[in-house]
Structure formats: C-alpha cells, structure tokens
Amino acid sequence: MRVHWRQTLMSYTFLAPALVLLAVFTFYPLVYGAYLGFTEYTGARFAQGLGPKFTGLDNFRTLAGDPLFHTAIGNSVRYLLVVPILQLASLAVAVLVNRELPGMTWFRAAYYVPVVTSVSLAAVMFEWIFNREGVLNWVLTSLHLTTSQQAIGWLNSETWAFFAVMLVTFWRGFGYYMVLYLAGLQTIPQELEEAAVLDGANAWQRFWRVTVPLMRPTILLCTLLSTIAALRVLEEVLVLTNGGPLNSTYTALMYVYSKAFQGFDFNYGLASAAGLVVAVVALIISAVNFRLFRTDDPEGA
C-alpha cells in the first residue's frame, strides 16, 4: 500500500507543472469566460473600476436581436463548405505521396510550407494575387477568360471576397491535414493491401474497401479539427478584409473580437456570450461528425 501511494504521489508530482499551467491558462479562462457571458462587463464599467455584474440571459437576448450577429453566424456556418473540399483534397494527395519515390520527402515538405507560413506573410502574398492588377486577373486575362476592363478586385467584391478568404484557409490547412492522413496511411498493414490484390481488387476497390474503413479514426480527427478551425476562423479575415465588404466575410469570431477588443466601449460580456454560442454550435457539429464516422467495431469505439 505504501509503495502504491508513493508511486501515485510521484506521478502527480511530475504532472503538477503541466496541470498548473492547464489550470491557469486553459481551465480558469474557460470557466471565467463562460461566467462573463452571463454578466454586464463593458468599457464604461471598467473605467469606473466596477467588475462584472450578473445579468442572466440578457446578453443572449441581445445576440438574438442583433442582425450583425446573425450575419456572422451565417458566414461561419457557410465557411464550413471548405471542410469537405479540404479533407478530400488532403486525403487524395496523401494517397499520392504515400509511396517511396526519389525526391518524395522534398515534395511532402513543400506541401507543408504553408502551414508554417505566418498569416501576415500569407496576407501580403494573397493581396498581391487577388488585387485588381494582381496575378489571378493576369492569368484569367492571359487565358482570354476575361479582359483587363473586367478585372475583379476579389477582396473588394461582396460576391467573391468570401471565397477568396476561404481559399487562403484551404491553402494554409492543406499541408497539415495531408501530413495527418499520410501518418494514418502508413499505419495500415501492407499485408491487407496485398491480400486485396490477390483477391482481384482494383485500385479503387482497395481504397474504398480497405483504406477508407481503416482510416476512419484519422478522417474523424481531421474533420473535427478542420470543422472547429472553420468555425473559429479569424486571422485570415482580420488581415485580408476586416469583415468586409459589407460584412460579407464577417464571421462569428470576428464579432467576438470586435466586441471585446475594438474601440473604447468594449463589451466583454457580450463577446463571451457570442463565444459560448460558437462553442455550442461547434459541439453540435462535432457530435454529428462522431455520429457519421463512428465505427461499428466495439473494440475501436
């Protein structure tokens, strides 16, 4: 018994630094942020030296009647369109690069470069691409798909700005999910592929009948991560369009950021309430993903 308690104490001693950091920088902010969602805590109260005042569901009633928040939530949900496109493309390329060929390591590294590229650098590059006199319009003009008089300012267009920002998210996340899928593919026993070949299965049948079922945990992980990332997209919007034009790229996290950090009359309570709504939406969509990709194998559940 004494040895057991010593081992338990030793284990928690090693865990203590990480637990303290989690408590201070993760759990406490989560709990306090949730609490702020039910309070009035504005710049005016802060200037008077007053703390949060509990107001119940008032912030949520304000959000329910705020057309800008409705637009923000709608844009965030619409942003989920990037998830299936991103996942299918990442999985397809992971399958292509999952082979031993000369220079394949450099090829994989090249796909991962956007992941480690800072959003500010990416913004400068894509502003150059999407500019009215930029690369994209030059390509379209060179292919005689448009004329120089029809050039589009992609980031200034209410129709195209949303998809332009979505393309940046795709570009930044593609390599990350490709690497995760590649790691999952390399855990599949080669014997299963060989057995399928001996049974006469073609490449598509092997992929659909062998690869996809064994990759379901990885697909679930990547889908959850990309879904949450799409719902909380902020950086691309902030540096490329700042929510414009005419709020066409104004997302839910942009709403939270603007209420909490923009202007002197900030409203931490309303921003926290909006963050809670986004968290609930993310939980609901995550539950749907678990339902879709769950395994029927009780040992893998």
VENJO-V856966 format. One line per field, one symbol per residue. phi: phi as a letter, one per 40 degrees, with the letter a starting at -180 (. if undefined). Layout:
BEGIN
phi->???
END
This chain:
BEGIN
phi->.ccccccccccccccddcccccccbbccdccccccccbbbabccccccgcccbcbgcdccccccbcdcccccccccccccdcccccccccccccccccacbdgcccccccccddcccccccccccccccccdbccccccccccgcabcccdbcdcbcccbddcccccccdcccdccccccccccccccdccccccccccgcccccccccbccdccdccccdccccccccccbcadcccccbfgccfgcbccccccdccccbbgcccbcccccccccccccccccccccccccbcccccccc
END
